């Protein structure tokens, strides 16, 4: 059998929303030739999603529903342990493959003996998210920091590009073809990590002497969330991106590699902006009505500038673990003291100022 037609296991796991799963699977089935075995792993999915997926795919896929929320590594390991093929594709449920996506990944693995192969990833129809990634490591005193470099990020592409197959330091987690047994034996999906797995996994693969390649002939699209639009996604999304939930994993990575993976402290602003995709009303009331009201409020909030916006931004950080991150990972002040000083500074009533509050 040609390696390009080798049977493969495809493991689809929840990234931060459940509502994308059915469309992800439908696109996958439409654009993926057999032989392959599909495994779907979701943790904490509401009954409406579980029932619908069982009815639609219960006879064509292995469906695993865990009662609690799972981070990406936990879900992928569950799927990989069920895999019986030499190679597996691990992909998030908000990734949508394009025709002809799988064969180039298999060819690249055959020709390079890679541990991981990743595709060209778009974040809309024509905008590149990345085509492989680099790690920029820099030192400040005794502490090393890693910066994520997403190759070609933001570039516009159409039917074809001149991007060549090339080795990478790591691959984004959105979709990866992996050596099934090696991924499990090496522990490339560390279940203690809720975020940052791509950096950790890249270091694990390379420490083991396995290469990571990007094959741009394979193209997929990652659905970058602009906001949460389904009430069944709210709890999972808020759990997934709460900064306090990410802190233990970043401590683990520092202990493993003696490198600060927080992108010199800037990643917390990305996390804060992710949290702002869900308003306070939907967080308290998981309903279509709450989402509709929040969209209307969001439109008005977008017009806010200056002090009101800065206060809203600072208060959002208080409720989503942002200041716990600063305290635990950066040696900052307690959340209550930090936010108090920030708000007073914004109002011109103290010396806290607002430096750093609007970095988003």
CORDANOR-V334687 format. One record per backbone hydrogen bond with DSSP energy under -0.5 kcal/mol. NH is the residue of the N-H (numbers start at 0). CO is the residue of the C=O. Records with the same first field share a line. If there is no record, write none. Layout:
NH: CO  CO
This chain:
4: 1
5: 2
7: 34
8: 86
9: 36
10: 8  88
11: 9  38
12: 10  90
13: 40
20: 17
23: 19
24: 20
25: 21
26: 22
27: 23
28: 24
29: 25
30: 26
31: 27  28
32: 30
36: 7
38: 9
39: 61
40: 11
41: 63
43: 65
48: 45
49: 45
50: 46
51: 47
52: 48
53: 49
54: 50
55: 51
56: 52
57: 53
59: 56
60: 56
61: 37
62: 60
63: 39
65: 41  63
74: 70
75: 71
76: 72
77: 73
78: 74
79: 75
80: 76
81: 77  78
82: 78  79
87: 177
88: 8
89: 87  175
90: 10  88
91: 173
92: 12
94: 91
95: 220
96: 94
97: 218
99: 30
100: 97
103: 99
104: 100  101
105: 101
106: 102
107: 103
108: 104
109: 105
110: 106
111: 107
112: 108
114: 210
115: 210
116: 176
117: 212
119: 214  217
120: 118  129
121: 119  219
122: 126
123: 126
127: 154
128: 120
129: 120
130: 131  150
132: 169
133: 148
135: 133  146
136: 134
137: 144
139: 142
142: 139
144: 137
145: 259
146: 135
148: 133
149: 147
150: 131  148
152: 149
153: 127
154: 151
156: 125
157: 159
165: 213
167: 211
168: 132
169: 132
174: 171
175: 89
176: 116
177: 87  175
178: 114
179: 85  177
182: 178
183: 179
184: 180
185: 181
186: 182
187: 182
188: 182
189: 187
190: 188
192: 189
193: 191
198: 195
199: 195
200: 196
201: 197
202: 198
203: 199
204: 200
205: 201
206: 202
207: 203
208: 205
209: 204
212: 115
213: 165
214: 117  212
215: 213
217: 214
218: 216
219: 119
220: 95
221: 121
222: 93
223: 122  221
227: 276
228: 226
232: 229
233: 229  230
236: 232
237: 233
238: 234
239: 235
240: 236
241: 237
242: 319
244: 241
245: 241  242
246: 242
247: 243
249: 245
250: 246
251: 247
252: 248
253: 249
254: 250
255: 251
256: 252
257: 253
259: 143
260: 258
262: 145
265: 262
266: 261
268: 265
269: 265
270: 266
271: 267
272: 268
273: 269
274: 270
275: 271
276: 273
277: 274
282: 278
283: 279  280
284: 280
286: 284
290: 286
291: 287
292: 288
293: 289
294: 290
295: 291
296: 292
297: 293
298: 294
299: 295
300: 296
301: 297
302: 299
303: 300
307: 304
308: 304
309: 305
310: 306
311: 307
312: 308
313: 309
314: 310
315: 311
316: 312
317: 313
318: 314
319: 315  316
320: 317
321: 316
322: 316
324: 320
325: 321
326: 322
327: 323
328: 324
329: 324  325
330: 326
331: 325
337: 333
338: 334
339: 335
340: 336
341: 337
342: 338
343: 339
344: 340
345: 341
346: 342
347: 344
348: 343
349: 343
356: 353
357: 353
358: 355
359: 357
